[in-house]
């Protein structure tokens, strides 16, 4: 009776359980993939570092530098300090870092936090701005709504000057310490200055000052540009096949046919761009910059996304664009070239001791005349102005190097007085421009200081 009351249980399965792979770093989810405000890769690194309770510089040096062991510096912030903007771009630096991060986090979507999908579309030069930019109103709004604070990729694009949601200019300088931030610094943190650590949220006086800078029509164009580029960013993960340099050449050729009846010279005059440049674009031999393509699309009322994805054979008829209308919209100026006025202005600049001197690009903007036209008429004066500007830039650079050397010397002595050995790593954490250790003169200044200290 006792034996019959005993229950029989299934035998245990003693086979080894398959355990999924574990990532070395947290599998932190990126913000906003598939939206205009997708997170930037450098911003993701800052959040990932914060999640591990370390500075981004430490995370890069200890975890990523070993995986990105390249001659250009790889993931060593001390060596790529002033080039970190390229980590969000479309080149090898972004590719290397994405691959390393994906290996450490086991994610496969970090490429969408960069412009890698655009590598065939736009030249990399001037695609990204060299310094950090942000919208204080976005920061403040996210903070008040208790949302995640992060760095959108849109803010890193050089052509984007205003926030598409709050309609004021992006900020490039901390309102507290009045310094600019690099795209990724040793102590970067979303929403905070990497120099002084202060909050970069909304400041009313700064916001109102920014709104007065742009005229209404200029502001409208920049808002349109920011929204159009944001639209392209949001669609990028789903349009890899459509985004190609061939599409640019094909669409521009159709526009030339529809708007200027196949006359490239006429089309070039209407958009105020040299004929040879447009010809090279249409033949697929060169690529227009993102800014140039944005300006053209704005003038024709076509979004950048539509430029790549929609059929444009009937553009001319559907939008009822005639040559005279396009000329009025696109041409910057139709006034004749006043040679005497331009010559007088150039000569006045050369006799003026104004500091800093202007570049020829700035002079051309002042005169509202194409720089090439000025060079054509007054090559000697233009070369003199350019030489003066170049000399000034070299003098400024030399002065900054000397100031940095003096700062390195003072920091080295201060560390020694504290009983610490003044290594390059220790000194770089305390000086204002640690990236300047890439210059031989700055490194020599530290060696000379150590010799004086008999180290």
GUFI-530877 format. One record per atom (N, C-alpha, C): residue in one letter; x negated, y, z. Coordinates in steps of 0.001 Angstrom, whole numbers, plus 500000, padded with zeros to 6 digits. Layout:
<sites>
AXYZ/...
</sites>
This chain:
<sites>
X499165498784500000/X500000500000500000/X499140501252500000/X498044501204500786/X497130502345500852/X496433502540499508/X496022501435498905/X495324501523497610/X496229502100496526/X497504501756496559/X498421502270495529/X498714503756495690/X498503504268496885/X498775505690497131/X497649506593496654/X496476506015496428/X495345506830495971/X495577507316494539/X495260508621494313/X495430509205492974/X494147509059492170/X494319508941490867/X493168508825489968/X492952510153489250/X491711510683489322/X491386511966488690/X490518511735487447/X490639512667486503/X489812512569485287/X488346512745485658/X487465512082484922/X486024512180485202/X485519513571484800/X484464514008485468/X483873515298485141/X483164515234483794/X483224516398483093/X482470516520481841/X481096517077482189/X480089516250482098/X478748516641482521/X477887517163481375/X478516517409480219/X477745517966479114/X477338519409479421/X476201519828478911/X475669521165479175/X476548522224478503/X476932523218479273/X477803524288478761/X476971525265477930/X477503525663476776/X476817526636475916/X477048528045476454/X476006528684476907/X476107530040477472/X475719531051476396/X476589532034476123/X476267533045475103/X474990533797475458/X474328534343474435/X473109535121474654/X473398536342475509/X472431536712476313/X472561537887477161/X471645539000476635/X472155540228476644/X471356541355476170/X470421541844477267/X469273542372476869/X468332542897477857/X468852544204478458/X469467545050477598/X470064546303478066/X471583546179478040/X472248547066478773/X473710547055478789/X474254547174477368/X475305546432477103/X475947546478475772/X476927547646475735/X476376548828475920/X477184550052476020/X477913550321474705/X479203550589474800/X480000550818473591/X479825552249473096/X479515552444471810/X479392553801471252/X480741554513471254/X480692555836471229/X481905556648471259/X482286557068469840/X483555556883469493/X484133557527468311/X483745557006466955/X483302555753466828/X483008555236465488/X484294555237464663/X484206555775463454/X485392555895462607/X486159557175462825/X485571558139463580/X486197559438463809/X485202560539463435/X485684561789463255/X484761562882462911/X483724563154463995/X484057562850465249/X483142563129466352/X482459561859466860/X482010561026465938/X481270559830466347/X479990560263467062/X479588559462468015/X478411559760468822/X477131559680467987/X476144560497468336/X474836560420467682/X473984559359468358/X472987558847467650/X472129557810468212/X471306558353469381/X470812559597469255/X470036560179470353/X470908560390471582/X472165560768471372/X473085560898472496/X473383559553473134/X473474558504472306/X473707557151472822/X472538556708473701/X471322557027473265/X470138556681474062/X470181557380475419/X470611558649475443/X470715559379476708/X471734558720477633/X472870558310477087/X473888557650477917/X473415556275478379/X472722555556477495/X472212554230477850/X471174554340478970/X470326555359478883/X469328555577479928/X470000555921481252/X471039556760481174/X471763557147482393/X472437555923483025/X472941555024482202/X473580553811482717/X472576552923483451/X471298553002483049/X470250552222483709/X469518553027484780/X470015554264485042/X469446555117486104/X467979555466485850/X467640555709484574/X466291556163484229/X466413557315483237/X465314558038483029/X465285559082482019/X465169558453480630/X465703559131479594/X465558558592478233/X464104558347477844/X463196559217478312/X461785559037477996/X461243557730478540/X461671557368479733/X461235556109480339/X461802554918479565/X463083555005479214/X463710553926478444/X463011553733477110/X462700554839476441/X462021554762475141/X460628554156475297/X459909554600476308/X458521554174476486/X458410552717476935/X459267552314477886/X459146550979478474/X459821549883477651/X460925550229476980/X461693549192476286/X461599549265474759/X461676550477474214/X461779550611472758/X460435550747472059/X459478551408472715/X458183551646472062/X457484550351471670/X457654549306472480/X457014548027472161/X457629547364470934/X458905547665470670/X459585547084469507/X459406547926468251/X459150549212468447/X458949550127467313/X457502550593467353/X456605549705467051/X455172550003467138/X454686550486465780/X454875551782465511/X454523552348464214/X453452553429464366/X452732553681463272/X451672554680463297/X452207556075463572/X453435556368463117/X453967557714463315/X454375557980464755/X454345556981465621/X454695557197467026/X455809556303467490/X456583555769466527/X457669554855466890/X458652555465467847/X458730554900469050/X459685555379470051/X458979556073471204/X457730556478471003/X456995557203472032/X457338558684471941/X458117559192472894/X458595560572472830/X457465561583472822/X456349561273473472/X455234562220473494/X454672562453472099/X454775561457471240/X454206561572469894/X455217562053468862/X456494561881469119/X457521562293468140/X458406563396468712/X457907564101469719/X458723565052470484/X459494566028469592/X458813566629468624/X459456567636467770/X460097567039466522/X460124565722466432/X460696565074465255/X461839564130465627/X462348564272466847/X463392563350467305/X464696563519466536/X464872564658465861/X466089564820465063/X466183563754463981/X465019563246463517/X465013562217462472/X465606560902462963/X465719560729464283/X466298559504464821/X467789559397464511/X468423560523464165/X469829560511463762/X469992560499462241/X468873560454461523/X468923560680460089/X469107559440459239/X468501559497458044/X468705558441457053/X467400557771456652/X466344557984457450/X465042557463457087/X464575556305457948/X463269556046457856/X462693554869458513/X462713554989460033/X462591556208460576/X462602556366462029/X463958555948462602/X465027556358461940/X466369555977462392/X466576554471462238/X466140553918461121/X466301552478460870/X465565551649461917/X464311552020462202/X463521551277463188/X464179551299464560/X464666552485464961/X465251552604466293/X466582551855466391/X467376551896465341/X468648551163465323/X468390549667465478/X467430549158464725/X467122547725464800/X466638547330466188/X465813548179466794/X465305547885468137/X466423547919469167/X467282548930469088/X468385549048470048/X469385547910469887/X469655547532468658/X470595546434468433/X470036545116468967/X468738544962468906/X468122543755469454/X468237543729470980/X468109544894471603/X468141544968473069/X469556544954473631/X470535545461472852/X471919545531473342/X472826544479472720/X472346543800471683/X473129542802470934/X474371543406470288/X474292544699469971/X475370545345469210/X474973545348467737/X475966545464466858/X475680545477465426/X476270546702464732/X476664547717465521/X477333548878464935/X476606550189465203/X475366550139465671/X474667551367466041/X474197552161464828/X474151551539463653/X473782552270462442/X474766553372462107/X476019553239462569/X477033554255462290/X476862555497463152/X475901555466464078/X475597556641464896/X474518557494464242/X474130557117463035/X473120557845462265/X473675558139460874/X472814558691460013/X473197558961458622/X472574557938457674/X472279556748458194/X471638555727457359/X472468555372456129/X473794555423456266/X474657555107455123/X474576556178454038/X473972557342454361/X473866558439453410/X472490558501452740/X471671557502452921/X470289557633452453/X470192557795450937/X471208557337450204/X471212557500448746/X471948558761448299/X472558559467449237/X473440560579448862/X472770561937448861/X472035562254449933/X471525563604450096/X470037563584450435/X469286564586449963/X467882564689450366/X467788564857451884/X466771564275452475/X466632564348453934/X466176565718454408/X465547566483453530/X465055567802453932/X466231568736454250/X466158569355455418/X467187570293455895/X468557569633456080/X468593568318456138/X469864567640456382/X470260567767457852/X469271567635458738/X469503567741460175/X468752568937460741/X469340569613461716/X468643570737462333/X467594570210463317/X466498570939463483/X465390570436464313/X465620570553465815/X466666571267466225/X466925571456467650/X468345571003467991/X468599570865469275/X469908570430469743/X470926571564469610/X472146571225469227/X473245572193469156/X474462571591469852/X475330572452470377/X476499571929471081/X477619572960471106/X478815572471471364/X479987573334471546/X480308573346473038/X480123574469473733/X480387574526475169/X481851574267475510/X482746574651474615/X484176574438474865/X484528572953474849/X483887572191473955/X484112570743473925/X483650570113475234/X482453570488475668/X481930569969476925/X482896570255478076/X483336571508478153/X484193571914479263/X485553571203479211/X486085571077478020/X487381570406477857/X487293568944478264/X486234568262477841/X486054566859478224/X485878566725479732/X485147567668480312/X484901567622481759/X486202567804482537/X487010568789482126/X488260569067482840/X489268567934482681/X489230567252481530/X490142566132481302/X489559564805481782/X488375564884482411/X487693563697482951/X487407562665481859/X487055563189480686/X486676562319479577/X485155562140479558/X484707561198478765/X483287560918478662/X482572562088477989/X481455562529478557/X480642563589477970/X479586562934477078/X479518563357475818/X478558562752474894/X478152563762473824/X477291563349472893/X476747564230471847/X477218563764470468/X478174564451469842/X478628564036468503/X477543564191467437/X477523563276466492/X476583563328465378/X476804564584464533/X478048565036464444/X478393566205463631/X477572567428464027/X477304567590465318/X476572568758465802/X475123568777465339/X474584567653464940/X473172567599464555/X472945567968463093/X474011568058462297/X473874568402460879/X473642569895460710/X472663570256459919/X472266571657459786/X473353572517459150/X474141571940458250/X475162572721457555/X476357573023458462/X476520572302459556/X477637572521460481/X477251573614461471/X477889574759461366/X477550575911462201/X478587576203463279/X479820575713463089/X480886576016464036/X481584574734464482/X482271574820465596/X483071573688466068/X484378573662465284/X484725572556464644/X485956572510463845/X487221572543464688/X487106572392466001/X488277572355466876/X488463573651467663/X487375574272468072/X487470575511468856/X487118576759468052/X486637576570466831/X486440577647465860/X485467578724466319/X484470578376467078/X483388579321467342/X482062578630467089/X481011579428466984/X479715578887466584/X479133577935467623/X478375576975467119/X477651576079468017/X476538576860468708/X476160576406469885/X475146577071470685/X473826576321470540/X472718577080470488/X471396576484470333/X470464576798471503/X470927577627472423/X470059578085473508/X470790577999474831/X470119577428475832/X470723577286477156/X471039578661477736/X472265578896478217/X472618580204478782/X471984580459480149/X471393579441480742/X470798579587482076/X469302579884481998/X468558579021481295/X467102579232481196/X466699579881479874/X467669580042478946/X467461580702477654/X466417579988476789/X466297578684476958/X465395577906476129/X466185576969475214/X465545576582474119/X466166575638473201/X465779574214473599/X466646573276473278/X466413571866473590/X466054571104472321/X465139570158472440/X464909569239471324/X466073568256471264/X466210567589470134/X467335566672469950/X467346565575471008/X466165565057471337/X466046564063472404/X464804564395473209/X464988564668474484/X463872565017475362/X463708563956476444/X462640564076477205/X462348563094478249/X463492563002479250/X464108564163479563/X465171564192480562/X466533564546479953/X466752564212478702/X468033564530478058/X469203563893478802/X470300564650478850/X471527564161479470/X472699564867478799/X473665564143478248/X474786564781477546/X475487565816478422/X475622567030477891/X476323568097478611/X475434568950479477/X474154568611479586/X473252569348480465/X471967569731479715/X471378570837480121/X470138571306479506/X468997570376479904/X468192569969478927/X467073569073479222/X465893569830479819/X465981571168479817/X464909571996480388/X465142572276481872/X466330572864482170/X466604573279483551/X467629572391484242/X468297571523483481/X469263570604484071/X470625571190484366/X470888572434483925/X472166573090484213/X473250572662483224/X474512572823483647/X475687572464482843/X475829573410481649/X476147572852480484/X476240573632479245/X477684573849478808/X478612573785479749/X480021573967479429/X480366575403479096/X481640575651479006/X482160576924478498/X481687578126479303/X481193579154478581/X480857580449479176/X481573581502478338/X482523582185478938/X483422583078478189/X482676584189477475/X481723584818478150/X481012585932477530/X480240585468476298/X479668584284476380/X478921583748475252/X479847583389474106/X480983582810474437/X481940582414473409/X482458583630472652/X482855584687473376/X483395585877472721/X482340586567471884/X481083586531472348/X480005587141471570/X479807586409470254/X479930585103470294/X479745584311469077/X480835584577468062/X482045584804468525/X483167585009467609/X483034586307466826/X482291587269467343/X482144588549466663/X481112588506465551/X480288587451465526/X479186587390464568/X479682587173463146/X480656586307462960/X481104585926461629/X482344586706461201/X482363587091459933/X483552587697459372/X484615586627459168/X485856587066458996/X486966586119458929/X486802585116457801/X486478585598456588/X486361584677455450/X485158583748455603/X484097584264456201/X482911583424456437/X483214582354457477/X483953582745458517/X484317581785459559/X485223580693458998/X486179581079458151/X487089580102457548/X486323579073456723/X485320579535455962/X484533578612455146/X483743577640456018/X483169578146457106/X482362577282457977/X483244576282458734/X484448576696459101/X485384575767459747/X485779574671458763/X486062575080457520/X486417574101456486/X485272573122456278/X484048573636456214/X482887572781455991/X482727571764457123/X482876572218458365/X482731571314459517/X483790570213459479/X485025570585459138/X486094569587459066/X485874568612457910/X485436569144456763/X485220568285455587/X484091567290455834/X483023567743456478/X481906566842456772/X482310565831457840/X483092566283458820/X483610565362459826/X484475564278459201/X485259564658458200/X486098563684457492/X485240562645456775/X484140563098456170/X483247562169455485/X482568561234456490/X482168561776457633/X481537560953458677/X482501559878459162/X483758560269459387/X484739559306459907/X485015558173458927/X484897558460457622/X485192557438456610/X483972556616456223/X482787557055456607/X481549556390456187/X481507554891456490/X481939554443457679/X481863552990457953/X482661552131456980/X483617552745456279/X484499551961455407/X484230552221453923/X483223553055453621/X483027553467452234/X481610553226451730/X480915552236452256/X479523552013451867/X479368551817450364/X480338551167449733/X480239550908448299/X480491552168447466/X481348553059447984/X481709554259447220/X480652555349447332/X479855555328448416/X478879556382448650/X477577556052447920/X477410556638446749/X476196556385445972/X475811557630445196/X474526557714444848/X474050558852444057/X474683558844442673/X475020557669442178/X475671557567440869/X477013558281440879/X477738558160442004/X479040558820442114/X478890560331442048/X477822560866442629/X477594562315442597/X477368562780441165/X476467562104440465/X476160562492439082/X477396562376438198/X478170561314438364/X479354561081437535/X480414562146437779/X480660562445439053/X481699563426439373/X481304564827438911/X480049565212439119/X479606566540438669/X479695566651437147/X479358565579436450/X479456565601434977/X480903565800434539/X481840565170435245/X483262565347434920/X483701566782435201/X483201567333436284/X483577568715436594/X483053569673435528/X481831569433435081/X481265570275434017/X482121570181432764/X482574568977432456/X483398568772431269/X484751569457431399/X485376569317432556/X486728569854432748/X486741571372432929/X485773571884433683/X485800573302434053/X485075574181433045/X483960573680432495/X483166574505431578/X483080573892430183/X483992572949429884/X484043572311428570/X482699571687428181/X482033571102429162/X480773570414428907/X479557571306428865/X479732572600429054/X478620573544428991/X477966573656430374/X476829572989430567/X476165572993431871/X475700574394432254/X475217575156431267/X474748576517431543/X475886577381432085/X477074577248431489/X478230578022431944/X478644577599433347/X478681576288433592/X479042575779434911/X478039576261435958/X476748576250435597/X475698576701436518/X475856578178436847/X476237578976435845/X476453580416436100/X477613580620437057/X478630579804436929/X479817579956437776/X479524579624439248/X478624578677439482/X478324578332440876/X477017578965441351/X476457579842440502/X475267580623440869/X474088579720441258/X473871578687440473/X472767577750440684/X472024577605439363/X470686577529439379/X469931577421438115/X470409576265437226/X470416576526435931/X470931575548434969/X470164574231435050/X468846574307435144/X468045573081435195/X468380572237436418/X468686572910437507/X469050572183438731/X470331571393438523/X471337572045437934/X472611571370437675/X472418570235436684/X471592570465435673/X471329569420434667/X470720568186435331/X469769568397436227/X469137567275436929/X470140566538437818/X471071567287438416/X472123566653439227/X473000565762438350/X473428566307437233/X474345565563436356/X473677564330435751/X472388564394435545/X471663563254434972/X471241562253436043/X471496562569437300/X471136561661438381/X469661561644438706/X468912562639438200/X467468562686438453/X467145563339439794/X467998564248440241/X467870564884441556/X469210564830442258/X469191565035443562/X470427565047444346/X470674566425444930/X471912566916444901/X472212568180445564/X472150568001447073/X471748569048447773/X471747568978449232/X473188568927449732/X473359568505450975/X474701568464451562/X475318569852451596/X474505570865451880/X475016572236451930/X475487572688450556/X474697572393449512/X475080572791448157/X476379572106447735/X476494570815448013/X477704570086447643/X478909570585448434/X478688570920449691/X479778571451450519/X480287572770449967/X479378573661449579/X479785574967449028/X480555574809447720/X480108573889446870/X480800573662445596/X482203573112445843/X482307572126446740/X483613571531447030/X484565572558447646/X484041573423448487/X484877574458449110/X485460575395448053/X484633575791447139/X485095576725446108/X486144576116445191/X486081574810444947/X487064574154444092/X488234573592444885/X488190573728446205/X489294573250447032/X489404571743447091/X488258571055446980/X488238569593447004/X487427569145448215/X487963568250449022/X487218567770450173/X486025566942449708/X484997566870450543/X483800566102450184/X484145564621450058/X485030564152450916/X485454562750450835/X486145562474449509/X487020563390449083/X487697563228447790/X486702563260446639/X485650564045446781/X484613564118445752/X484050562731445463/X483901561915446505/X483320560585446341/X484351559502446011/X485608559740446368/X486562558633446306/X487692558805445306/X488000560040444882/X489170560246444023/X488776560440442578/X489654560058441687/X489462560246440252/X489574561729439934/X488612562269439199/X488597563711438937/X488735564044437453/X489199563100436651/X489312563373435218/X490246564539434923/X491314564677435724/X492296565729435464/X492169566885436442/X490974567063436985/X490757568114437974/X491141569487437438/X490706569789436224/X490917571124435665/X492396571431435511/X493163570467434974/X494584570696434743/X495375570670436046/X495046569715436934/X495840569563438156/X495669570745439089/X494494571346439113/X494241572458440020/X494348573807439316/X494547573788437999/X494752575003437214/X493619576004437429/X492410575484437371/X491248576345437543/X490795576826436173/X490718578114435990/X490190578676434758/X488842579303435069/X488047579482434039/X486670579937434248/X486598581255435001/X487516582193434661/X487448583503435313/X487744583400436802/X488689582505437192/X489026582328438598/X487858581724439362/X487210580736438727/X486088580074439379/X484927581045439556/X484698581884438541/X483611582856438641/X483833583795439819/X485075584258439980/X485384585180441068/X485123584537442423/X485440583251442538/X485282582564443827/X483846582204444125/X483127581713443078/X481828581113443322/X480657582071443226/X480731583011442386/X479575583868442194/X479377584764443395/X478188584806443894/X477911585606445085/X477921587088444749/X477425587432443593/X477362588846443247/X477281589002441742/X478031589949441201/X477981590212439770/X477354591570439475/X476839592254440524/X476260593574440305/X474924593449439590/X474564594413438739/X473314594338437983/X472096594444438897/X470977593927438416/X469727593961439175/X469143595369439136/X468995595976440293/X468449597337440409/X466959597229440726/X466141597252439694/X464701597032439846/X464054598099440723/X464442599352440529/X463835600434441307/X464135600295442794/X465368599961443099/X465762599811444495/X465011598650445144/X464918597541444424/X464231596362444964/X462749596661445179/X462120597315444191/X460698597654444302/X460445598572445487/X461291599555445650/X461143600498446771/X461257599750448103/X462196598814448168/X462407598059449403/X461194597176449720/X460637596532448695/X459481595654448901/X458260596451449349/X458040597606448702/X456887598440449070/X457038598984450490/X458274599315450849/X458521599826452204/X458231598749453251/X458565597518452932/X458299596417453863/X456802596235454085/X456018596389453009/X454571596191453115/X453887597302453890/X454437598498453855/X453835599622454594/X454373599730456012/X455423598963456289/X456035598998457621/X455349597982458530/X455094598367459752/X454444597470460716/X455459596706461548/X456652596552461022/X457706595848461764/X457266594436462124/X457561594051463342/X457223592708463805/X458468592063464409/X458775590833464055/X458024590000463116/X458315590365461672/X457350590154460773/X457601590437459349/X458601589439458772/X459257589844457705/X460276588993457089/X459657588075456041/X460260586903455868/X459884586022454769/X460577586500453501/X460133586008452354/X460769586406451097/X462211585923451030/X462479584803451666/X463854584300451705/X464761585265452448/X464274585792453569/X465049586761454350/X465200588072453585/X464143588483452887/X464199589717452088/X465249589587450986/X465270588441450328/X466247588212449256/X467673588274449798/X467878587731451006/X469216587798451611/X469597589241451914/X468646590017452394/X468921591432452682/X469350592185451424/X468645591921450338/X468918592625449083/X470091592032448315/X470538590823448739/X471600590111448041/X471225589860446586/X469956589466446400/X469420589172445071/X468734587813445139/X468853587038444071/X468201585734444028/X466687585888444169/X466086585065445011/X464644585176445283/X463827584989444009/X464264584087443143/X463512583847441910/X463514585081441007/X464626585793441031/X464715587018440215/X463722588057440714/X463616588183442032/X462671589154442599/X461240588763442237/X460909587479442370/X459565587007442023/X459239587273440552/X460253587106439713/X460044587289438278/X459637588726437957/X460250589696438643/X459989591110438349/X458787591658439117/X458599591183440365/X457533591751441194/X456720590643441873/X455993589833441100/X455268588686441679/X454204589096442697/X453473590194442410/X452391590599443316/X452937591058444662/X454001591852444642/X454597592323445890/X455163591154446697/X455785590213445994/X456359589039446669/X455277588187447318/X454174588006446588/X453080587206447149/X452473587888448377/X452390589218448323/X451839589962449466/X452741589819450695/X454055589891450479/X455004589742451591/X454947588328452157/X454875587338451267/X454792585945451714/X453499585684452483/X452383586253451981/X451095586065452660/X451121586696454052/X451754587860454152/X451862588532455455/X452691587697456432/X453775587131455934/X454640586306456788/X453907585035457219/X453189584400456263/X452449583177456582/X451367583447457627/X450673584599457469/X449639584972458432/X450230585176459821/X451396585802459861/X452071586021461153/X452446584686461799/X452958583747460989/X453339582437461511/X452125581697462077/X450989581795461368/X449775581139461849/X449292581761463156/X449358583096463238/X448937583779464465/X449819583374465642/X451132583267465401/X452065582862466460/X451751581444466931/X451497580572465949/X451193579184466295/X449902579102467109/X448908579867466696/X447630579879467412/X447808580385468839/X448628581420468989/X448881581983470315/X449579580970471216/X450553580262470658/X451290579257471442/X450349578134471878/X449460577721470965/X448492576666471302/X447599577119472458/X447144578367472389/X446272578893473452/X447010578962474785/X448267579394474747/X449057579448475977/X449270578051476547/X449486577082475655/X449685575702476085/X448410575148476721/X447250575485476137/X445978575030476706/X445780575583478108/X446126576862478289/X445994577474479603/X446949576819480603/X448161576519480146/X449129575865481021/X448656574470481414/X448085573741480448/X447552572398480726/X446454572479481785/X445597573461481653/X444500573635482615/X445043573891484021/X446024574787484131/X446590575120485438/X447287573914486069/X448030573157485245/X448734571984485758/X447748570913486210/X446663570731485447/X445659569737485810/X445028570063487169/X444697571342487367/X444118571749488652/X445128571585489784/X446385571895489490/X447421571773490519/X447609570305490931/X447631569403489943/X447764567976490251/X446570567475491073/X445391567946490696/X444188567539491438/X444256567991492895/X444746569202493118/X444879569725494479/X445886568914495297/X446838568282494596/X447833567447495277/X447339566015495478/X446101565751495061/X445540564409495206/X445972563450494117/X446473563980493003/X446916563142491893/X445949563289490727/X445733562184490004/X444843562232488847/X445592562875487669/X445042563920487059/X445744564629485957/X445627563894484622/X446382562825484478/X446410562113483198/X447252562889482188/X447119562527480937/X447910563195479898/X449400563008480149/X449779561810480578/X451190561536480852/X451711562386482009/X450915562498483075/X451348563272484242/X451446564758483921/X450471565262483158/X450471566689482806/X451627567009481864/X451889566119480904/X452939566379479904/X454322566496480535/X454526565853481664/X455827565933482332/X456054567287482993/X454979568050483187/X455086569304483940/X454929570556483072/X454424570406481856/X454260571586481001/X455527571825480182/X455673573033479683/X456907573410478975/X456985572814477570/X455830572500476964/X455827571961475600/X454994570679475550/X455506569586476111/X454726568344476142/X454392567797474759/X455229568112473777/X454972567631472424/X453697568190471823/X453164569275472396/X451968569912471851/X450694569122472150/X450821568025472890/X449668567160473092/X449253566472471793/X450070566584470755/X449671566012469476/X448564566840468819/X448346568076469325/X447281568918468791/X445968568632469516/X444919568496468747/X443606568137469294/X443127569166470315/X443373570442470055/X442899571500470942/X443514571390472331/X444786570988472398/X445463570851473691/X444887569652474455/X444629568558473746/X444034567394474408/X442628567696474906/X441880568492474117/X440535568886474540/X440577569766475780/X441630570598475881/X441757571465477058/X441896570630478325/X442629569523478236/X442775568650479398/X441451567966479733/X440717567514478720/X439425566876478971/X438444567846479615/X438429569090479140/X437532570095479714/X437899570386481172/X439212570427481440/X439658570662482816/X439224569509483715/X439328568275483228/X438905567106484009/X437394567099484232/X436644567583483222/X435185567663483401/X434832568681484487/X435552569794484484/X435314570801485512/X435626570257486904/X436608569375486937/X436987568769488222/X436127567553488543/X435162567273487619/X434260566141487785/X435007564824487901/X436028564676487007/X436812563440487006/X436399562554485828/
</sites>
